[in-house]
Amino acid sequence: MSLAAWVRRARTPAPAPVKREYAFFEPADLFDMDIKDDPEASPVLCCTGDPAGAAAFNALWLKRIAASGRYAAAVSVRGQGGTPIAEGGLEARAHDIVQAAVTVPRQAVLIGHKEGAAWAALAAGRYPAAGLVLVSPQKVPKQPPTPVGGPSVLLVVAESETQTKETQAVADAYGIAPLTFAGSPDEVFKGAGAEGLLDAILSWLANKKD
């Protein structure tokens, strides 16, 4: 870290505290399925730029992640869902994710959607995530911080986004090629491509070597 960056960080006041809204789903919550918690599988923490916040993941994502044997959680950052509005921009929302991540059992994988991908990318520069998944990222800094601990990074975008400047910039920043899914970036929580997208992410999580 450069001296200038350290000074900026040291002089930046801590974001105003908020009581964050969370959603959780554990394998043990799947009463209709014989699923056991996999102690070797990293838990997952999700965030989205959608105003619904954590609630956006309830219908499909958290249950499907839990069905893979992983502890699944989502957080509403300040101003989303049931989390009150508080001062602070991009950095404060990244702070919310870091604070949520440290409450998750074991080292968590961070999954960010849309603007949530930008918050997750910044959070991964402070929190040693077990993995970083960026889904249809928006407003990611041109030079995102290097993830602490060097976890694997997955970039997932809709087929219509593969040639956008945003996708190319994120791919170049992390030195990775994007994985594509059918449908639009607004259909990641429901629709024909949502389950296929989740299956692809879960397959990547199962095969990553971190």
Buried (B, 14 or more C-beta within 10 A) or exposed (E): EEEEEEEEEEEEEEBEEBEBBBBBBBBEBBEEEEBEBEEEBBBBBBBBBBEBBBBBBBEBBBBBBBBBBBBBBBBBBBBBBEBEEBEBEBEBBBBBBBBBBEEBEEBBBBBBBBBBBBBBBBBBBBBEBBBBBBBBBBEBBEEBBEBEEEBBBBBBBBEEBBEBEBBEBBBEBBEBEBBBBBBBBEBBBEBEBBEEBBEBBBEBBEEBEE
